[in-house]
């Protein structure tokens, strides 16, 4: 009676849709991480967190614009770009206003 216990999972260990490696971050998690980095970048370290959010959003989109887009991935990409531009303006404006050069 116990001979067939557990052998069904060895024949088909995963469903057909999940054949990728489960060791890394998936796209949904990358989108959420990118969105958090983009929002945090508006308050601190925008010059670093902005590009990180752009990269995470781009990888979460699957490195293409085609296909279905998740909202956190698109938000991470757009907010990261805005964050980076604002940080560059802030840095260039701070040096011009203080008269350092």
Secondary structure as GFF3:
##gff-version 3
##sequence-region A 1 101
A	DSSP	alpha_helix	8	11	.	.	.	ID=ss1
A	DSSP	alpha_helix	27	41	.	.	.	ID=ss2
A	DSSP	alpha_helix	46	60	.	.	.	ID=ss3
A	DSSP	alpha_helix	71	98	.	.	.	ID=ss4
###
